[in-house]
């Protein structure tokens, strides 16, 4: 049987969902079965074009073919709905908040689903509401000269204050519902990457991975030396100084759908403003508009706080996502010259497309990503920046931790 092209496979598996609504709480069994069969028979990941600015490909080793699969989206239980309603009710404090401290504390509200904490705007985290609110409350000592387009603390607070109670409740309910459906993936990643024991009954609640819940062995031992996904043709420079989110989403969507949509299309769906794009909206749109969230790839994308990850754990997560899931990572660094030598000036929080790794035995582990920021596009006196980057992975890890949210989309 001839292989089916990726766009055809996506049409088989794609859900119909409103671009700004929460995801439906079901998936039709026949659709999933057909998609799984089609993917088994003919799916081939998009590969780099092998240009001079890219790396050569390396075939997966046989030892990686039986890797445990991704955890698919779960159901929202009655207890989860009660927890969601509790957090939404606490949002009334935003209508009464006066001053930055009160606004920051009212903005950060957290729900607990199956023992994991999800905080609005920040994602899955071990940090308390008080610790996260302190990050929003602290005024930056100086604004960076370059703003590339992620939603910073100032933008988060301004959005919280400007929304009507109805709009806020609608957006927060969608965010929390998506989080509740993805708690199985959070447990699985923490188990595989950090060695956290799975809770009792996990396999029974997630039978799709019951046969493969054991974590991989030592760091990098069972992965090929190098792996990557996506063709470099999908990497485009951002069209405005505050569109790193739409440019990142353009590359991810192009890779998933096989067709190019312009950055303004993605900006509308992300809710991007001149203040930038929120990482929670990046994850929402990946889940709503691509097939990378299917359990044949990464499962539902989540916003994950990696502040408690060691470099080896963080890098193992990159390898897991790229090689096993064949799905891109939404990188979320602070774009500072100390981590990115191609910059002429320090810049703001930022989004990039994580799409490859090179363990580089005997040298520094490398990470591959698509860089949407090109300072020369907005100031011809500054040096141009290439779209395809392969650089020191530890610096990318440090840049991730330097961001006040220290989270990523996986």
C-alpha positions as CSV (number, residue, x, y, z in Angstrom):
1,X,0.0,0.0,0.0
2,X,1.5,3.4,-0.9
3,X,2.4,5.8,1.8
4,X,-0.2,8.5,2.5
5,X,1.1,12.1,2.5
6,X,1.2,13.9,5.8
7,X,-1.6,16.4,4.9
8,X,-3.9,13.4,4.2
9,X,-3.0,11.8,7.5
10,X,-3.8,15.0,9.3
11,X,-7.2,15.2,7.6
12,X,-8.0,11.7,8.8
13,X,-7.1,12.6,12.4
14,X,-8.1,16.3,12.6
15,X,-10.8,17.4,15.0
16,X,-13.2,20.2,14.1
17,X,-12.9,22.8,16.8
18,X,-13.4,26.5,16.9
19,X,-10.1,28.4,16.7
20,X,-10.7,30.2,20.0
21,X,-12.9,27.7,21.9
22,X,-11.8,25.0,24.3
23,X,-11.1,21.6,22.9
24,X,-14.0,19.1,22.8
25,X,-14.0,16.6,25.6
26,X,-14.1,13.6,23.3
27,X,-12.4,12.0,20.4
28,X,-14.3,9.6,18.1
29,X,-12.8,6.1,18.4
30,X,-13.2,5.4,14.6
31,X,-11.2,8.6,13.9
32,X,-8.4,7.6,16.2
33,X,-8.3,4.1,14.8
34,X,-8.2,5.3,11.2
35,X,-5.5,7.8,12.0
36,X,-3.4,5.3,13.9
37,X,-3.7,2.8,10.9
38,X,-2.8,5.5,8.4
39,X,0.2,6.7,10.5
40,X,1.4,3.1,10.9
41,X,1.3,2.4,7.2
42,X,2.7,5.6,5.8
43,X,3.7,8.4,8.1
44,X,7.1,9.9,7.3
45,X,8.3,13.0,9.3
46,X,9.3,16.1,7.4
47,X,13.1,16.1,7.2
48,X,15.5,19.1,6.8
49,X,16.5,20.0,3.2
50,X,20.2,19.3,3.8
51,X,21.3,22.8,2.9
52,X,24.7,24.2,3.8
53,X,23.3,25.8,6.9
54,X,21.9,22.5,8.3
55,X,23.2,19.2,9.6
56,X,23.3,15.8,7.9
57,X,20.6,13.3,8.9
58,X,21.3,10.2,11.0
59,X,19.0,7.2,11.1
60,X,17.3,6.1,14.3
61,X,19.0,3.2,16.0
62,X,17.1,0.0,16.5
63,X,17.1,0.3,20.2
64,X,14.8,3.3,20.1
65,X,11.9,1.7,18.2
66,X,10.1,0.4,21.3
67,X,10.1,3.7,23.2
68,X,7.0,4.2,25.4
69,X,4.3,6.2,23.7
70,X,2.8,9.6,24.6
71,X,-0.1,9.8,26.9
72,X,-3.3,11.0,25.1
73,X,-5.8,13.5,26.4
74,X,-7.8,12.3,29.4
75,X,-11.3,13.0,30.6
76,X,-12.4,15.7,32.9
77,X,-13.7,14.1,36.1
78,X,-16.3,15.5,38.4
79,X,-13.6,16.3,41.0
80,X,-11.7,18.2,38.3
81,X,-14.7,20.3,37.4
82,X,-15.2,21.2,41.0
83,X,-11.6,22.3,41.2
84,X,-11.9,24.4,38.0
85,X,-15.0,26.1,39.4
86,X,-13.2,26.9,42.6
87,X,-10.3,28.6,40.8
88,X,-12.7,30.5,38.5
89,X,-14.7,31.8,41.5
90,X,-11.5,33.2,43.0
91,X,-11.0,35.3,39.9
92,X,-13.6,37.8,41.3
93,X,-10.7,39.2,43.4
94,X,-9.3,40.7,40.2
95,X,-12.3,43.0,39.9
96,X,-11.5,44.4,43.3
97,X,-7.7,44.5,43.0
98,X,-6.0,47.8,43.5
99,X,-2.3,48.3,43.1
100,X,0.3,46.0,41.6
101,X,0.7,43.7,44.7
102,X,-3.0,43.0,44.9
103,X,-3.3,42.5,41.1
104,X,-0.3,40.1,41.0
105,X,-1.7,38.0,43.8
106,X,-5.2,37.9,42.3
107,X,-3.8,36.9,38.9
108,X,-1.9,33.8,40.0
109,X,-4.4,31.1,40.9
110,X,-3.7,27.4,40.9
111,X,-5.6,24.2,40.5
112,X,-4.6,20.7,41.7
113,X,-5.4,17.8,39.4
114,X,-4.4,14.3,40.4
115,X,-1.7,15.6,42.7
116,X,-0.1,18.0,40.1
117,X,-0.4,21.8,40.4
118,X,-1.4,24.0,37.4
119,X,-1.2,27.8,37.7
120,X,-2.9,30.1,35.3
121,X,-0.5,31.8,32.9
122,X,2.5,29.8,34.3
123,X,1.5,26.1,33.6
124,X,2.4,23.0,35.5
125,X,4.7,23.9,38.3
126,X,6.0,23.0,41.8
127,X,6.1,26.7,42.8
128,X,3.5,28.1,45.1
129,X,1.0,30.8,44.2
130,X,2.9,33.2,46.5
131,X,6.2,32.5,44.8
132,X,4.7,33.0,41.3
133,X,2.9,36.2,42.4
134,X,6.2,37.6,43.7
135,X,7.7,37.3,40.2
136,X,4.8,39.3,38.7
137,X,4.9,41.8,41.6
138,X,8.6,42.7,41.2
139,X,9.0,45.5,38.8
140,X,11.9,45.0,36.2
141,X,14.9,47.2,37.0
142,X,15.2,48.2,33.3
143,X,13.3,47.4,30.1
144,X,15.4,45.7,27.5
145,X,16.1,47.7,24.4
146,X,14.7,44.9,22.1
147,X,11.2,43.5,22.5
148,X,10.7,40.4,20.4
149,X,7.2,39.5,21.4
150,X,6.5,37.2,24.3
151,X,4.1,38.4,27.0
152,X,6.1,39.6,29.9
153,X,5.0,40.2,33.5
154,X,3.8,43.7,32.7
155,X,1.8,42.3,29.8
156,X,0.3,39.5,31.9
157,X,-0.9,42.0,34.6
158,X,-2.3,44.4,32.0
159,X,-4.2,41.7,30.3
160,X,-5.6,40.4,33.6
161,X,-6.8,43.9,34.5
162,X,-8.3,44.7,31.1
163,X,-10.4,41.6,30.6
164,X,-14.1,41.7,31.5
165,X,-15.1,39.1,34.0
166,X,-17.0,37.2,31.3
167,X,-14.1,37.1,28.9
168,X,-11.7,36.2,31.7
169,X,-13.8,33.3,33.0
170,X,-14.3,31.9,29.5
171,X,-10.5,32.0,28.7
172,X,-9.6,30.6,32.1
173,X,-12.1,27.8,31.9
174,X,-10.7,26.8,28.6
175,X,-7.1,26.9,29.9
176,X,-7.9,24.9,33.0
177,X,-10.0,22.3,31.1
178,X,-7.1,21.7,28.7
179,X,-4.8,21.4,31.7
180,X,-7.1,18.9,33.4
181,X,-7.1,16.7,30.3
182,X,-3.3,16.6,30.2
183,X,-2.4,15.7,33.7
184,X,-1.6,12.1,32.6
185,X,1.1,13.5,30.4
186,X,2.6,15.6,33.2
187,X,2.9,12.6,35.4
188,X,4.4,10.5,32.6
189,X,7.1,13.2,31.8
190,X,8.0,13.7,35.4
191,X,8.3,9.9,35.7
192,X,10.4,9.4,32.6
193,X,12.6,12.5,32.9
194,X,12.9,13.0,36.6
195,X,12.2,9.6,38.0
196,X,9.1,10.6,40.0
197,X,7.1,7.5,40.9
198,X,3.8,7.2,39.2
199,X,0.7,7.4,41.5
200,X,-1.2,4.3,42.3
201,X,-3.7,3.4,39.6
202,X,-2.0,5.5,36.9
203,X,-1.8,2.7,34.4
204,X,-5.4,1.8,34.9
205,X,-6.5,5.4,34.2
206,X,-4.2,5.6,31.1
207,X,-4.3,2.1,29.5
208,X,-2.8,3.4,26.3
209,X,0.7,3.4,27.9
210,X,0.2,0.6,30.4
211,X,2.7,-1.6,28.6
212,X,5.4,1.0,28.4
213,X,5.5,3.1,31.5
214,X,9.1,2.5,32.6
215,X,11.5,5.3,32.1
216,X,14.5,5.2,29.8
217,X,17.9,4.3,31.2
218,X,20.8,6.7,31.8
219,X,21.2,10.1,30.2
220,X,21.3,9.8,26.4
221,X,22.2,6.1,26.5
222,X,19.4,4.9,24.3
223,X,19.1,7.7,21.8
224,X,21.0,8.1,18.5
225,X,23.8,10.6,18.5
226,X,21.7,13.1,16.5
227,X,18.1,13.6,15.5
228,X,16.0,16.3,14.0
229,X,12.6,17.1,12.5
230,X,11.0,19.7,10.2
231,X,12.4,21.1,7.0
232,X,14.2,24.4,7.2
233,X,11.9,25.9,4.5
234,X,9.3,26.4,7.3
235,X,11.6,28.8,9.2
236,X,10.7,32.4,8.5
237,X,11.8,35.6,10.2
238,X,9.1,37.3,12.2
239,X,7.4,40.1,10.3
240,X,7.1,42.6,13.2
241,X,9.2,43.2,16.3
242,X,6.5,41.6,18.5
243,X,5.6,38.6,16.4
244,X,8.0,35.9,17.6
245,X,4.9,33.9,18.7
246,X,3.2,34.0,15.3
247,X,6.5,33.2,13.5
248,X,7.1,30.3,15.8
249,X,3.6,29.1,15.3
250,X,3.9,29.5,11.5
251,X,6.8,27.1,11.4
252,X,5.0,24.6,13.7
253,X,1.8,24.8,11.8
254,X,3.5,24.6,8.4
255,X,5.3,21.5,9.5
256,X,2.1,19.9,10.7
257,X,-0.3,20.9,8.0
258,X,2.1,20.8,5.0
259,X,0.8,24.2,3.9
260,X,2.0,27.7,4.7
261,X,-0.3,30.2,6.4
262,X,0.9,33.7,7.0
263,X,1.9,35.1,10.3
264,X,-1.2,37.3,10.6
265,X,-3.3,34.2,10.5
266,X,-1.5,32.8,13.5
267,X,-1.4,36.1,15.3
268,X,-5.2,36.3,15.2
269,X,-5.5,32.8,16.6
270,X,-2.9,33.4,19.3
271,X,-4.5,36.6,20.4
272,X,-1.2,38.4,19.8
273,X,-1.1,42.1,20.6
274,X,1.6,44.7,20.7
275,X,2.4,43.4,24.2
276,X,3.2,40.0,22.7
277,X,2.0,36.4,22.9
278,X,1.4,34.3,26.0
279,X,3.0,30.8,26.1
280,X,-0.3,29.4,27.2
281,X,-1.8,30.6,23.9
282,X,1.1,29.0,22.0
283,X,0.2,25.7,23.6
284,X,-3.5,26.2,23.0
285,X,-3.1,26.8,19.3
286,X,-0.7,23.9,18.9
287,X,-3.3,21.7,20.4
288,X,-6.2,23.1,18.4
289,X,-4.5,23.6,15.0
290,X,-2.0,20.8,14.5
291,X,-1.8,17.0,15.0
292,X,1.3,17.2,17.1
293,X,-1.0,16.8,20.2
294,X,-2.2,13.4,19.1
295,X,-0.9,10.4,21.0
296,X,0.8,9.3,17.8
297,X,3.1,12.3,18.4
298,X,3.5,14.1,21.8
299,X,0.0,13.9,23.2
300,X,-1.6,17.2,24.4
301,X,1.0,20.0,24.6
302,X,1.5,21.4,28.1
303,X,3.2,24.5,29.6
304,X,5.8,22.9,31.9
305,X,7.9,24.8,34.5
306,X,11.4,23.4,34.1
307,X,12.9,25.4,37.0
308,X,13.6,22.2,38.9
309,X,15.1,20.3,36.0
310,X,18.8,19.7,35.8
311,X,20.5,20.3,32.5
312,X,20.6,16.5,31.8
313,X,16.9,16.2,32.5
314,X,16.1,19.2,30.3
315,X,18.2,17.8,27.5
316,X,16.7,14.4,27.8
317,X,13.3,16.0,27.5
318,X,14.4,17.6,24.2
319,X,15.6,14.3,22.9
320,X,12.4,12.6,24.0
321,X,10.3,15.2,22.2
322,X,12.2,15.4,19.0
323,X,13.3,11.8,18.4
324,X,10.4,9.8,20.0
325,X,7.5,12.1,19.6
326,X,8.7,13.6,16.2
327,X,7.2,16.9,17.5
328,X,8.7,20.4,18.0
329,X,9.3,22.1,21.3
330,X,8.1,25.6,22.0
331,X,11.3,27.1,23.5
332,X,10.8,30.1,25.8
333,X,14.1,31.7,26.6
334,X,15.3,35.2,27.6
335,X,17.1,36.4,24.5
336,X,20.3,37.6,26.0
337,X,23.7,38.1,24.4
338,X,25.4,36.0,27.1
339,X,23.5,32.9,25.8
340,X,23.1,33.8,22.1
341,X,26.3,35.2,20.5
342,X,24.6,36.2,17.3
343,X,22.7,39.0,19.1
344,X,23.9,42.6,19.0
345,X,21.8,43.6,22.0
346,X,20.0,42.0,24.9
347,X,16.4,41.3,24.0
348,X,13.2,40.2,25.8
349,X,11.5,36.9,26.5
350,X,11.1,35.0,23.3
351,X,9.8,32.0,21.4
352,X,11.8,29.6,19.2
353,X,11.1,26.2,17.5
354,X,13.1,23.4,19.1
355,X,13.6,20.8,16.4
356,X,16.9,18.8,16.9
357,X,19.7,17.7,19.1
358,X,23.3,16.5,18.6
359,X,24.8,14.8,21.7
360,X,28.2,15.6,20.2
361,X,30.4,13.1,22.0
362,X,33.6,14.6,23.2
363,X,32.2,18.1,23.0
364,X,29.3,20.3,24.2
365,X,25.8,18.8,23.5
366,X,24.1,20.8,20.8
367,X,20.5,21.9,20.4
368,X,18.9,22.7,17.0
369,X,16.2,25.4,16.7
370,X,14.6,27.8,14.3
371,X,15.2,31.4,15.3
372,X,12.5,33.9,14.2
373,X,14.3,37.0,15.4
374,X,16.4,38.8,12.8
375,X,17.5,42.2,14.2
376,X,18.8,43.3,10.8
377,X,15.3,43.2,9.4
378,X,14.3,46.2,11.7
379,X,17.7,47.9,11.9
380,X,20.0,47.3,8.8
381,X,23.0,48.4,10.8
382,X,22.8,45.3,13.0
383,X,24.1,41.9,11.9
384,X,21.8,39.4,10.3
385,X,20.7,36.3,12.1
386,X,20.2,32.9,10.4
387,X,16.9,31.0,10.8
388,X,18.6,27.6,11.4
389,X,20.7,27.4,14.5
390,X,22.8,24.6,16.0
391,X,24.5,25.7,19.2
392,X,25.5,24.9,22.8
393,X,22.5,23.3,24.5
394,X,23.6,24.3,28.0
395,X,23.3,28.0,27.0
396,X,19.8,27.4,25.8
397,X,19.0,25.7,29.1
398,X,20.4,28.7,31.0
399,X,18.4,31.1,28.8
400,X,15.3,29.1,29.6
401,X,15.9,29.4,33.3
402,X,16.7,33.1,32.9
403,X,13.1,33.8,31.9
404,X,10.9,34.8,34.8
405,X,8.5,31.9,34.0
406,X,11.2,29.3,33.2
407,X,8.8,27.2,31.2
408,X,8.4,25.6,27.8
409,X,5.7,24.1,25.6
410,X,6.0,20.3,25.2
